[in-house]
Amino acid sequence: MDKRDVLDIYREQFAFEMDRKKDITAQAQVRFALIATGVTLIIYMARNIDLTIDCTLLLIFAVLSVISITLFAFAALKLAHAFWNNEYTYLPPMDKSEKYRKELEASGQNETVFLEEYFLEEYSICAGENRETNNQRQQKMSSIVSYLKAATIPLVIVGGMFVLLDLDASSSRKVTDVNVIELQKVTYKQVEAPEATK
């Protein structure tokens, strides 16, 4: 196979791994949004739950909410590792490559052959290391899915309880009790303003 064909293959592999990096980052952002949505729903329900309900229902609600938030927290921690602090390898800066090309040209060597070798090596190193990093990130992302599924189960149960049992304290269907403690007679006394002195 011609070296230029190999170089094209390596270049395509490098570009593929860079595209894969962007896809994994986009997937991580979607998962962050899912976690934020789940936690926000739990916080909303916890703030608006009717505290006058049966203690057993309140305890079930609290336990399931804590389990769900804990699982979301584990997923968020793993997701942070998949999202940040990943090392990627890039091609050398163009000024460095150009400097190398000029050195080859000045030494009278066949610059085309040496530049092909140079870029073959750089593309193969970058594509290989980036592939390894992307595989590690993808494994972390896959493990996050199990935590998200597990966190969703108690969230659905809590949400179902909240809606079906009408546990929302601010619900329009709830009867509002008004207690009048004491009525006082209020009298007003009109005070005349003193006349202005001349």
N, C-alpha and C positions, 0 to 999 in steps of 0.2 A: 504494500500500500504506500502511496506517495505521502511524504511528510506533510504536505499541505492539506491532504484529506484528513490526516490524523489531527492536524491543528484545527481544522474546522469542527471535527467531532469534539475535541476538548473545549473549544470555544462555546459550542452549543451546550455542553454539559455544565460549564461554568454559568452560562446565562440561565439554564434550567434551575440550578441550585439557588441563584439569586431570586428568581421568580418564586421558587418554593419558599424561600425565606419570607417574602412579602405575604404569601398565602397563609403561612403559619402565624404571622403577626396579626393578620386580619381575623383568623379564627380565634386567637387569644383575646382580641378586643370584643368579639361577639360573646365569648364566655364571660368576660368581665361584666358586660352589660347584663347577662342573665343572672349572674350572682348579685349584682346591684339591685336588679328588679326583685329578686326573691327576698333579699334582706329588707328592702323598702316595704314590701307587702307585709312582712312579719311585723316590722316596726309600726306600720299603720294600724294593723289589727291589735297589737299590744296596747297602743295608746288609746284606742277607741273601744276596748272591750268593756262590757257592762260588768262592773265588779260586784253587783248584787246577785249574780247567778250562783248556782250550786257550786260548792267548794270542789267537788269531784270534777266537774266540767272545767273549772278554772285551773285545777292542777294538771289535768290532761292537756289543756291548751298550753300551759307554761312549759311542761316537759317536752311536748312535741316541738314547740317553738325553739327551745334551747338546743334540741337535737339538730333541727334543721339549720340553725345559725352556726352551730359547731361544724357541721359538715360543709357548709358554705365557706367557713373560715379556712378549713383544710384545703378546699379546692382553690381558694384565692391565693393561699401560700404557694401551692404547687404551680399555679398559673403564673405567679410572679417570677418563679425560677425559670419557667419556660419563656417568659416574655423578655426579661432583662438579663444582663450579664452573660450573653452568649458571644463567643468570639468567632468572627468571620475573617477569612483571609481574602485579600484583594490583590489585584495585579499591581506591580510596582508603578510608581508615578511615571507619567510619560517623559518627564525631564530626565529621570534616571535611565529609562530605556533609550532615549535619544543620545544621552551621553555615552552609553555602551555602544550604540551603533556607530557613533563618530570615532570612538576608540578603535573599533574594528576597521573602519574605513582608513584611519590614519596608519594602522599597522600593515595595511595592504592585504589583509586576509579577505576571504570571500564572505562578505557580511551577510549575504542572504542565507547561507547555510547555518552560520552561527546564530543569526537572529531567529531562524526557525527553531533551532534547538533551544534557544533561550525562552521563547514563548511557549514551546511545547512543555518545557519543565515548569514554567510559571503557571500555565493553565492547568496542568495535571495536579500540581500541589494545591492550588486554590480550590479546584473543583472537588478534589478528594477530601480536604479538610472541611469544606463547607457542607459536603454531603454528610459527613460524620456529625457535625453540629446540628444540621437539620433533622437527622434521624433521632438524635437525643431529644431535641425539642418536641418532635412528633410523638415520641414515647411518653414524655411528660404530659402532653396534651391528651393522649389517649387515657392515661390514668386519671386525669381530671374528670373525664366523662362519667366514670363510675361514682365519684363523689357527688357530682351534680345530680345524677339519677337518684342516689340515696337521699340527698337533701330535698329532692322534689317530693318524695313520698310523704314525709311528715308535713311539708308545706301544703300539699293538696288536702290532707286530712284536716289540718287546722283551718284552712280556707273554707272547706266544706262545712265544718262546724260553725264557723263565724257567720256564714251566709244562711245556711239551712236552719240553724237554731236561733237566728236573729240575735246574735251576741253583741251587735253594734250598739253602743250606748247612745249614739247620736242618730239612730235610725228614726225616720219619720213615722214608723209604725208603732213606736214605743209610746206608752201613755206618759204624759208629763204631769207629775204631781206638783201642785202649787200649794204651799202651806202658808197661811197668813198667821203670823205669830201674834201681833197686837196692833190694834188701830189706835192711833193717837189723834186727838183733835188739835189741829194746828190753827192758831189764830195769828192774824197779821195786825200789827200796830203801825199806823201811819204816822211818821214823824215829819213834822213840817220843817223845812229848811229855815235857818235863821235869816232874817232880813239883812240884806247887804248894807253895811254902814256907808253913810254918805260922806 
